[in-house]
Amino acid sequence: MLCKAAANAVMSGGVGQDATGISDSAPVSLQILIEPHHLDNNEVWKRESSQMENVFSAAYCTIAASSAINSNARFLERHVSPKCVYVQNASGKRLYISTDIDDFDNDYFTLDPHSPKRLVQFGNRKIVNFISFLFQDYSKGDLTVLTDRHVAISGLEGRIRDALKCQSRYGIFQKYLHRNLLWKASDSKVKEILYDYHVPSWSWMAYSGGIQFIDIPFDRVDWIDNLRFDEESTHTIIANVWIFQHCRMKLHEARYTVLDFDGTERGWIQYDIEDSEELDKERCIVVGRRDSMKNGNRIENNDDDSIEKYYMLVVRPTTMETEYKRVGVGLVQIEYLVRLEGNVRIV
């Protein structure tokens, strides 16, 4: 989807010439979608940009000229003739073998209109890995306008939601609610995006900068049942709030180490935007418990991997009663948290 000036530039350059050549030589329709810039017509932008998934899902073939250096370059011309050998069977069918192949891994899922439906053919592990890869990769993209971060992927999010047959809110899928909430900045920090509408603090869409999801084993975690989407508000989750006890924290590189009073490490916290050194004033939401069991067998070694810990979101109260906002994420041994209050709102 391009503005009018950009569309004219593309069509007059090498990319446009190659695209036109394809449409002339094959029974396909070439479409360039021209939209008013959303700073000039914000309401039109919000309405039309969210419909892009309908356009791409109806396409039999989507040409991605991502290998072109710029709009003046040609993306169909090959400067190297691939070398290959082939074997042929009695019926004349050939199998070609070559070391010079194109890498289509990066954009396959995002360009294939049927990819969300194919998700359900995989197990939970592969589905979670796919969603993590997709959103992590998207979060590292440089959008011209930061406030496009939410709407630009809303169409694809909707198709995945339909394939999984569950709710989704701001990039968080109900079926994988707990895992999707446990993200952190891939660099040291993210920055808050100033939307003209509310995007919740627990969503990575509220911030600019790359994110990554915490790698959590599938066979060693018990999720907290009480954590859930609020039925009355789309930007709220309901959870129990906890406080820290008998511990302190110390800055170590990009995150804080949680220590007991003897100085032994008991966990870690990574803040999204603002740091804090007063752990006794922080609150947290327990998302899941990392078990000391693996595949039904207790881990008997004495290292950190055998100790039960809580995966958590670090939160702080807002100006509203029983309402909190996310400020970070972490992992801490279970004996250093105690429940404070039930059924609070995280916004």
C-alpha positions as CSV (number, residue, x, y, z in Angstrom):
1,M,0.0,0.0,0.0
2,L,1.7,3.2,-1.2
3,C,1.0,6.9,-1.3
4,K,0.4,8.3,-4.8
5,A,3.9,9.8,-5.1
6,A,5.6,6.5,-4.1
7,A,3.4,4.5,-6.4
8,N,4.4,6.7,-9.4
9,A,8.1,6.3,-8.5
10,V,7.9,2.6,-8.2
11,M,6.0,2.1,-11.5
12,S,8.5,4.2,-13.4
13,G,11.5,2.3,-12.0
14,G,12.8,-1.2,-12.6
15,V,10.6,-2.8,-10.0
16,G,7.5,-1.4,-11.8
17,Q,8.8,-2.6,-15.2
18,D,9.3,-6.1,-14.0
19,A,5.9,-6.2,-12.2
20,T,4.2,-4.9,-15.4
21,G,6.1,-7.6,-17.4
22,I,4.7,-10.3,-15.2
23,S,1.2,-9.0,-15.5
24,D,1.5,-8.8,-19.3
25,S,2.8,-12.3,-19.8
26,A,0.6,-14.1,-17.2
27,P,-3.1,-14.1,-16.5
28,V,-2.8,-12.0,-13.4
29,S,-4.0,-8.6,-12.3
30,L,-1.4,-6.0,-11.2
31,Q,-2.7,-3.8,-8.4
32,I,-1.0,-1.0,-6.6
33,L,-3.1,0.3,-3.7
34,I,-3.0,4.1,-3.3
35,E,-4.0,5.4,0.1
36,P,-4.1,9.0,1.5
37,H,-1.4,9.4,4.1
38,H,-2.9,8.8,7.5
39,L,-1.6,12.2,8.8
40,D,-3.8,13.8,6.2
41,N,-6.8,11.7,6.7
42,N,-6.5,9.7,9.9
43,E,-10.0,8.1,9.8
44,V,-9.6,6.8,6.2
45,W,-6.2,5.4,7.1
46,K,-7.5,3.5,10.2
47,R,-10.4,2.1,8.2
48,E,-8.6,1.1,5.0
49,S,-5.3,-0.1,6.4
50,S,-7.0,-2.7,8.6
51,Q,-8.6,-4.2,5.4
52,M,-5.3,-5.0,3.7
53,E,-5.4,-8.7,4.8
54,N,-8.6,-9.1,2.8
55,V,-6.8,-7.9,-0.3
56,F,-3.7,-10.1,0.1
57,S,-5.7,-13.2,1.2
58,A,-7.6,-13.1,-2.2
59,A,-4.4,-13.0,-4.2
60,Y,-3.3,-16.2,-6.0
61,C,0.3,-14.9,-6.1
62,T,2.0,-12.1,-4.3
63,I,5.3,-10.7,-5.8
64,A,7.7,-9.5,-3.1
65,A,10.5,-7.5,-4.8
66,S,12.5,-7.5,-1.5
67,S,15.7,-8.5,-3.4
68,A,15.7,-5.3,-5.4
69,I,18.2,-2.8,-4.1
70,N,15.8,0.1,-4.8
71,S,12.8,1.0,-6.9
72,N,15.1,1.7,-10.0
73,A,16.6,-1.8,-9.8
74,R,15.3,-4.9,-11.6
75,F,14.4,-7.9,-9.4
76,L,13.8,-10.5,-12.1
77,E,17.2,-10.2,-13.8
78,R,19.7,-12.8,-12.6
79,H,23.4,-12.0,-12.8
80,V,24.5,-15.6,-12.2
81,S,23.5,-18.6,-14.1
82,P,22.8,-21.3,-11.6
83,K,24.7,-24.6,-12.1
84,C,22.9,-27.8,-11.6
85,V,22.8,-31.5,-12.5
86,Y,19.8,-33.6,-12.9
87,V,18.7,-37.3,-12.9
88,Q,16.0,-38.6,-15.1
89,N,13.9,-41.7,-14.6
90,A,12.4,-44.0,-17.2
91,S,9.2,-41.9,-17.6
92,G,11.2,-38.8,-18.4
93,K,10.7,-37.0,-15.1
94,R,13.7,-35.0,-13.9
95,L,15.0,-34.1,-10.5
96,Y,17.4,-31.1,-10.5
97,I,20.1,-30.7,-7.8
98,S,21.8,-27.3,-7.3
99,T,23.7,-25.5,-4.6
100,D,22.7,-22.1,-6.0
101,I,19.2,-21.7,-4.6
102,D,17.1,-18.7,-3.4
103,D,16.2,-18.4,0.3
104,F,12.5,-17.9,0.5
105,D,12.2,-18.7,4.3
106,N,12.0,-15.1,5.5
107,D,8.7,-14.1,3.9
108,Y,7.0,-17.4,3.1
109,F,4.5,-17.3,5.9
110,T,3.7,-13.6,5.7
111,L,3.1,-13.8,1.9
112,D,1.2,-17.1,1.8
113,P,-2.5,-16.3,2.3
114,H,-3.2,-19.8,3.5
115,S,-0.4,-19.9,6.1
116,P,-2.6,-19.2,9.1
117,K,-4.8,-22.2,8.3
118,R,-1.7,-24.4,8.0
119,L,-0.8,-23.5,11.6
120,V,-3.4,-25.8,13.0
121,Q,-1.7,-28.8,11.3
122,F,1.3,-28.3,13.6
123,G,1.7,-29.0,17.2
124,N,1.6,-26.3,19.9
125,R,5.3,-26.0,20.0
126,K,5.6,-25.1,16.3
127,I,2.6,-22.8,16.5
128,V,4.2,-20.9,19.4
129,N,7.5,-20.7,17.7
130,F,5.9,-19.4,14.5
131,I,4.0,-16.7,16.3
132,S,7.1,-15.7,18.3
133,F,9.2,-15.6,15.1
134,L,6.6,-13.5,13.3
135,F,6.1,-10.9,16.0
136,Q,9.8,-10.7,16.9
137,D,10.7,-10.1,13.3
138,Y,8.0,-7.6,12.8
139,S,8.9,-5.7,16.0
140,K,12.4,-5.0,14.6
141,G,11.1,-3.3,11.5
142,D,11.5,0.4,11.0
143,L,8.1,1.9,10.5
144,T,8.0,5.4,9.1
145,V,5.2,6.3,11.6
146,L,5.5,4.5,14.9
147,T,1.8,4.6,15.6
148,D,1.3,2.3,12.7
149,R,2.8,-0.6,14.8
150,H,-0.6,-1.8,16.0
151,V,-2.7,-1.5,12.8
152,A,0.0,-2.6,10.3
153,I,-0.1,-6.2,11.5
154,S,-3.8,-6.3,12.6
155,G,-4.9,-8.1,9.5
156,L,-2.4,-11.0,9.8
157,E,-3.2,-11.2,13.6
158,G,-6.9,-11.6,12.7
159,R,-6.2,-14.4,10.3
160,I,-4.1,-16.3,12.8
161,R,-6.8,-15.7,15.5
162,D,-9.5,-17.2,13.1
163,A,-7.3,-20.2,12.4
164,L,-6.7,-20.8,16.1
165,K,-10.4,-20.1,16.9
166,C,-9.6,-17.9,19.9
167,Q,-9.7,-14.3,20.9
168,S,-6.7,-12.0,20.3
169,R,-6.0,-8.6,21.7
170,Y,-3.1,-6.4,20.7
171,G,-0.9,-9.2,19.5
172,I,-1.7,-11.5,22.4
173,F,-3.7,-14.7,21.6
174,Q,-6.0,-16.2,24.3
175,K,-4.9,-19.7,23.5
176,Y,-1.3,-18.8,24.3
177,L,-2.0,-15.9,26.6
178,H,0.6,-16.6,29.2
179,R,3.5,-17.2,26.8
180,N,2.6,-14.2,24.7
181,L,2.6,-11.9,27.7
182,L,6.2,-13.0,28.6
183,W,8.1,-10.8,26.2
184,K,11.1,-8.5,26.9
185,A,13.1,-5.9,24.9
186,S,15.7,-7.6,22.7
187,D,18.0,-4.7,23.4
188,S,18.2,-3.0,26.8
189,K,15.0,-1.0,26.6
190,V,11.9,-0.2,24.5
191,K,10.2,3.2,24.1
192,E,6.5,4.0,24.7
193,I,4.6,4.9,21.5
194,L,2.2,7.9,21.9
195,Y,-1.0,6.6,20.4
196,D,-4.1,8.8,20.2
197,Y,-6.0,5.8,21.7
198,H,-5.1,3.3,24.5
199,V,-2.8,0.4,23.8
200,P,-2.3,-1.6,27.0
201,S,1.0,-1.7,28.8
202,W,1.1,-5.5,28.7
203,S,1.2,-5.6,24.9
204,W,4.5,-5.2,23.0
205,M,2.5,-3.1,20.5
206,A,2.5,-0.2,23.0
207,Y,6.3,0.2,22.5
208,S,8.8,0.8,19.7
209,G,11.9,-1.4,19.4
210,G,12.6,-5.0,19.0
211,I,11.2,-7.6,21.4
212,Q,11.8,-11.3,22.1
213,F,9.7,-13.9,23.9
214,I,11.2,-15.7,26.9
215,D,12.1,-19.2,26.0
216,I,10.0,-21.4,28.3
217,P,10.1,-25.2,28.2
218,F,6.8,-26.9,27.3
219,D,7.2,-29.7,29.8
220,R,8.1,-27.7,32.8
221,V,5.6,-24.9,33.4
222,D,2.2,-24.7,35.1
223,W,0.2,-21.6,34.0
224,I,-1.9,-19.6,36.5
225,D,-5.5,-20.2,35.7
226,N,-6.8,-16.9,37.2
227,L,-4.9,-14.8,34.6
228,R,-7.4,-13.9,31.9
229,F,-8.7,-11.4,29.4
230,D,-11.3,-9.0,31.0
231,E,-14.7,-9.7,29.5
232,E,-15.8,-6.0,29.8
233,S,-12.7,-4.2,28.5
234,T,-10.5,-5.2,25.5
235,H,-7.4,-3.5,26.9
236,T,-7.5,-5.1,30.4
237,I,-6.4,-8.4,31.8
238,I,-7.4,-9.7,35.2
239,A,-4.9,-11.2,37.6
240,N,-3.7,-11.5,41.2
241,V,-1.0,-9.1,42.3
242,W,1.9,-10.2,44.5
243,I,4.7,-8.5,46.4
244,F,8.4,-9.3,46.9
245,Q,9.7,-10.4,50.3
246,H,13.2,-11.1,51.8
247,C,15.1,-9.9,48.7
248,R,16.7,-7.0,47.0
249,M,18.0,-6.3,43.5
250,K,21.2,-5.1,41.9
251,L,21.8,-3.9,38.4
252,H,23.8,-6.3,36.2
253,E,24.2,-5.3,32.5
254,A,20.8,-4.9,30.9
255,R,18.8,-6.3,33.7
256,Y,18.6,-6.6,37.5
257,T,19.6,-9.6,39.5
258,V,17.3,-10.5,42.4
259,L,19.4,-11.3,45.5
260,D,18.5,-12.6,49.0
261,F,20.0,-10.8,52.0
262,D,23.1,-13.0,51.9
263,G,23.8,-11.9,48.3
264,T,22.8,-15.2,46.6
265,E,21.1,-14.8,43.2
266,R,17.4,-15.8,43.3
267,G,16.1,-14.5,40.0
268,W,16.1,-11.5,37.6
269,I,14.0,-8.6,36.4
270,Q,14.3,-6.7,33.1
271,Y,12.4,-3.4,32.9
272,D,10.8,-2.2,29.7
273,I,11.4,1.6,30.0
274,E,12.2,2.9,33.5
275,D,14.5,1.2,36.0
276,S,14.0,1.0,39.8
277,E,16.2,0.0,42.7
278,E,13.4,-0.3,45.3
279,L,12.1,-3.8,45.0
280,D,10.0,-3.5,48.1
281,K,7.8,-0.9,46.3
282,E,7.3,-3.0,43.2
283,R,4.4,-5.4,42.6
284,C,4.2,-8.3,40.2
285,I,1.7,-10.6,38.4
286,V,2.6,-14.3,38.5
287,V,2.1,-15.8,35.1
288,G,3.3,-19.3,35.6
289,R,5.5,-21.6,37.7
290,R,8.6,-23.3,36.4
291,D,8.4,-26.8,37.9
292,S,11.3,-28.9,39.3
293,M,9.8,-31.8,37.4
294,K,10.6,-32.7,33.8
295,N,8.5,-35.3,31.9
296,G,7.2,-36.4,35.2
297,N,10.6,-36.9,36.7
298,R,12.0,-34.7,39.4
299,I,15.3,-33.0,38.6
300,E,17.7,-34.0,41.3
301,N,20.8,-31.9,40.5
302,N,21.6,-29.0,42.7
303,D,22.0,-26.3,40.0
304,D,19.6,-23.4,39.4
305,D,17.6,-25.5,36.9
306,S,16.1,-27.7,39.6
307,I,14.6,-24.8,41.7
308,E,11.0,-23.9,41.3
309,K,10.5,-20.3,40.1
310,Y,7.7,-17.9,39.0
311,Y,7.5,-16.3,35.6
312,M,6.1,-12.8,36.3
313,L,5.2,-9.4,35.0
314,V,6.5,-6.5,37.1
315,V,3.7,-3.9,37.6
316,R,3.1,-0.6,39.3
317,P,-0.2,0.9,40.5
318,T,-1.9,3.6,38.4
319,T,-4.0,6.4,39.8
320,M,-7.0,4.2,39.7
321,E,-7.8,1.8,42.6
322,T,-6.9,-1.9,42.0
323,E,-5.4,-1.0,38.6
324,Y,-1.8,-1.6,37.5
325,K,0.4,-1.2,34.5
326,R,3.2,-3.4,33.3
327,V,6.8,-2.1,33.7
328,G,8.9,-5.2,33.2
329,V,9.2,-9.0,33.2
330,G,11.2,-11.5,35.3
331,L,11.8,-14.8,36.9
332,V,12.2,-15.4,40.7
333,Q,12.2,-18.3,43.2
334,I,8.7,-18.9,44.6
335,E,9.6,-18.3,48.2
336,Y,10.4,-14.6,47.5
337,L,6.9,-13.7,46.5
338,V,3.7,-13.5,48.5
339,R,0.2,-12.8,47.2
340,L,-1.2,-9.4,48.1
341,E,-4.6,-9.0,46.3
342,G,-6.8,-10.8,43.9
343,N,-8.6,-9.9,40.6
344,V,-6.9,-6.6,39.9
345,R,-6.9,-4.9,36.5
346,I,-3.8,-4.7,34.3
347,V,-4.1,-2.0,31.7
